[in-house]
Amino acid sequence: MIELTDFYKHYSSKKDDFSVKNINLKVEKGSITGLIGPNGSGKTTIMKAICGFHYASQGKILVSDNKDAFLDLEEKPESAMSLIGYVPEIPCLPPEMTVKNFLLYAGKTHSIPDDIIERELNRVVKDCSLEKFLSKKIKSLSKGQKQRVSFAQALIFNPPNLILDEPVSGLDPAQIIQMRTLIQKLSKDKAILMSTHILQEIYSLCTNLYILNEGEIVGQGSEAEIIKNTDSKTLEEAFLKLTSTSDR
């Protein structure tokens, strides 16, 4: 599980100039939670904080291990970060390495013992359908194939929590279906937080939603709850009501 409590983040020297503020968010194990909002609403700030790229200006970030014990990201950053797999919107992969060598390298950076690293490699290769690409250099892969490699590097150490930043951005319809299937499979025993601009992915995958606007949570709950609470007919209508600055 991932939990943010009274989370604030600012980058400027002005103490009251917050990029995001008063964020209370929980991602349960066995579920997919959607984080949606306009560009600049704070999604990336929140996700990068969970992944340890920066600390909270105020508040706490807690992540749980496989035994549901919580770690404070600021107090034990290395231990907490070892419980989180991150798939960025744009895969950051070494172009000259082969898929196999890169995944073995990723496994070793997470201290996977030599006697089980091949087993873990085979697991993620199968889960991400990479069998045909192991010997290929990453630079020769398509965008969808690179995205699957990015998933595999995040999964090779089998983290209990996953952060997915726009996981289907730029993929073709067949690749999107493959990604949805993979994400649904992974959600059975992991806590998954996923940001997306595509509301169709919310319908297909997410059981709980947080809608952000101008750095604050303006709506949360299931799709049905958000529609009801905003007196809307669709999630699209509810989203527009909640993120329209002229109505706030």
C-alpha positions in Angstrom: 0.0 0.0 0.0 1.0 3.6 -0.6 -0.3 6.4 1.6 0.3 10.2 1.4 -0.8 12.2 4.5 -1.0 16.0 4.4 1.5 16.1 1.6 2.7 19.5 0.3 5.5 20.3 -2.1 7.0 23.6 -3.2 10.0 24.3 -5.4 10.3 28.1 -5.0 11.7 30.0 -2.0 8.3 31.3 -1.2 7.0 29.2 1.6 3.3 29.5 0.6 4.0 28.9 -3.1 3.1 25.2 -3.3 3.1 23.0 -6.4 0.8 20.6 -4.7 -0.9 20.9 -1.3 -3.0 19.1 1.2 -2.8 15.7 -0.6 -4.2 12.8 1.3 -4.1 9.7 -0.9 -4.2 6.0 -0.4 -3.4 3.2 -2.9 -4.6 -0.2 -1.7 -3.0 -3.5 -2.4 -4.9 -5.5 -5.0 -6.2 -2.4 -6.7 -5.5 0.1 -9.5 -5.8 3.7 -8.5 -6.1 6.4 -11.1 -4.5 9.9 -10.8 -6.0 12.2 -13.4 -6.0 15.9 -14.0 -5.0 18.6 -16.6 -1.4 19.3 -17.5 0.3 21.0 -14.6 -2.1 19.8 -12.0 0.6 18.1 -9.9 0.4 14.4 -11.0 4.1 14.1 -11.8 5.1 15.9 -8.6 3.2 13.4 -6.6 4.5 10.4 -8.5 8.1 11.5 -8.4 7.8 12.1 -4.6 6.5 8.6 -4.1 9.5 7.3 -6.1 11.9 9.2 -4.0 13.1 11.7 -6.6 12.3 14.5 -4.1 11.0 14.8 -0.5 7.8 16.3 0.8 8.0 19.9 1.9 5.4 18.9 4.5 3.6 15.7 5.3 4.5 12.0 5.0 4.7 9.3 2.4 4.4 5.7 3.6 4.9 2.5 1.6 4.2 -1.0 2.7 6.2 -4.2 2.1 4.9 -7.7 1.3 4.1 -8.2 4.9 2.1 -4.9 5.1 4.7 -3.3 7.3 5.0 0.5 6.6 8.2 2.5 5.9 8.5 6.2 5.9 10.1 7.3 2.7 11.9 10.2 4.3 13.2 8.3 7.3 14.3 5.2 5.3 14.5 6.2 1.7 16.6 3.4 0.3 14.5 0.7 2.0 11.2 2.4 1.0 12.3 2.9 -2.6 13.2 -0.8 -2.9 9.4 -1.5 -2.5 8.4 0.6 -5.5 8.7 -0.1 -9.2 8.4 2.9 -11.5 7.5 3.0 -15.2 8.0 6.5 -16.6 5.9 7.9 -19.5 9.0 8.0 -21.7 11.2 4.9 -21.2 14.7 5.8 -20.2 16.7 2.8 -21.5 20.3 2.4 -22.6 20.1 2.1 -26.4 23.2 0.0 -27.0 22.4 -2.7 -24.5 20.5 -5.8 -25.4 17.2 -6.4 -23.7 18.6 -9.4 -21.8 21.7 -7.7 -20.6 19.8 -4.6 -19.5 17.3 -6.6 -17.5 20.1 -8.6 -15.9 21.8 -5.3 -15.0 18.5 -4.0 -13.5 18.2 -7.1 -11.4 21.7 -6.8 -10.1 21.2 -3.1 -9.2 18.3 -4.4 -7.0 20.6 -7.0 -5.3 18.9 -10.0 -6.7 21.1 -13.0 -5.8 23.0 -14.7 -8.7 21.3 -18.0 -8.0 17.8 -16.7 -8.8 18.3 -13.8 -11.2 17.8 -16.0 -14.2 14.5 -17.2 -12.8 13.4 -13.6 -12.2 14.5 -12.7 -15.7 12.4 -15.5 -17.2 9.4 -14.4 -15.1 9.4 -10.8 -16.3 10.2 -11.8 -19.9 7.2 -14.0 -19.9 4.9 -11.5 -18.2 5.9 -8.7 -20.6 6.0 -10.9 -23.7 9.7 -10.2 -24.5 10.8 -13.7 -25.5 11.5 -12.6 -29.1 13.5 -9.5 -28.2 16.1 -10.7 -25.7 19.0 -10.6 -28.0 18.0 -7.3 -29.7 19.5 -3.9 -28.9 17.1 -1.6 -27.2 17.6 1.1 -29.9 16.1 -1.3 -32.5 12.8 -1.8 -30.6 9.5 -0.1 -31.3 7.9 2.3 -28.8 5.5 -0.4 -27.6 8.4 -2.9 -27.2 10.5 -0.4 -25.3 7.5 0.2 -23.0 7.3 -3.5 -22.2 11.1 -3.5 -21.4 10.4 -0.5 -19.1 7.7 -2.6 -17.3 10.1 -5.5 -17.0 12.8 -3.5 -15.4 10.3 -2.2 -12.8 9.1 -5.7 -12.1 12.2 -7.8 -12.0 12.7 -7.3 -8.3 9.0 -8.0 -7.7 8.1 -4.8 -5.8 4.7 -4.8 -3.9 4.0 -1.3 -5.3 4.0 0.1 -8.8 3.9 3.7 -10.1 2.8 4.0 -13.8 3.1 7.3 -15.5 1.0 7.4 -18.6 1.7 3.7 -19.3 -0.2 3.6 -22.7 0.8 7.0 -24.1 1.7 6.8 -27.8 0.9 3.1 -28.1 -1.2 1.6 -30.9 -4.5 -0.1 -30.2 -3.0 -3.6 -30.1 -0.2 -2.5 -27.7 -2.7 -0.7 -25.5 -4.7 -3.9 -25.1 -1.5 -5.8 -24.2 -0.6 -3.1 -21.6 -4.1 -3.2 -20.1 -4.0 -7.0 -19.8 -0.5 -6.8 -18.1 -1.6 -4.1 -15.7 -4.7 -6.0 -14.7 -2.7 -9.1 -14.1 -0.2 -7.2 -11.9 -2.9 -5.6 -9.8 -3.9 -8.9 -8.2 -1.1 -8.7 -5.7 0.3 -5.2 -6.0 -0.8 -1.6 -5.2 -0.8 0.3 -8.5 -1.0 4.1 -8.9 -1.4 5.1 -12.5 -1.6 8.6 -14.0 -3.3 9.0 -17.4 -4.8 11.6 -19.7 -7.0 8.9 -21.3 -10.3 8.5 -19.6 -10.9 5.2 -21.4 -8.0 3.8 -19.4 -9.9 4.8 -16.3 -13.0 2.9 -17.4 -10.9 -0.1 -18.3 -8.6 -0.4 -15.3 -9.2 1.8 -12.3 -11.3 1.0 -9.2 -10.6 4.3 -7.4 -9.8 7.8 -8.7 -8.2 11.0 -7.5 -8.8 14.1 -9.7 -6.3 16.9 -9.4 -6.6 20.5 -10.4 -4.1 23.3 -9.6 -2.2 21.1 -7.2 -5.2 20.0 -5.1 -7.5 17.0 -5.0 -10.9 18.2 -6.2 -12.6 14.8 -6.5 -12.1 11.2 -5.3 -13.8 7.9 -5.2 -15.1 5.4 -7.7 -16.3 6.5 -11.1 -19.9 6.1 -10.0 -19.3 8.1 -6.8 -17.6 11.0 -8.6 -20.4 11.1 -11.1 -23.0 11.2 -8.4 -21.2 13.7 -6.2 -20.9 16.2 -9.1 -24.5 15.6 -10.3 -23.1 14.5 -13.7 -24.1 12.0 -16.3 -20.6 10.8 -17.3 -17.1 10.9 -15.9 -16.1 13.3 -18.7 -18.8 15.7 -17.5 -17.7 15.4 -13.9 -14.0 15.9 -14.8 -14.8 19.1 -16.7 -16.8 20.4 -13.7 -14.1 19.6 -11.3 -11.2 21.0 -13.3 -12.8 24.2 -14.7 -11.2 27.1 -12.8 -14.1 29.3 -13.7 -16.4 27.2 -11.6 -14.1 27.2 -8.5 
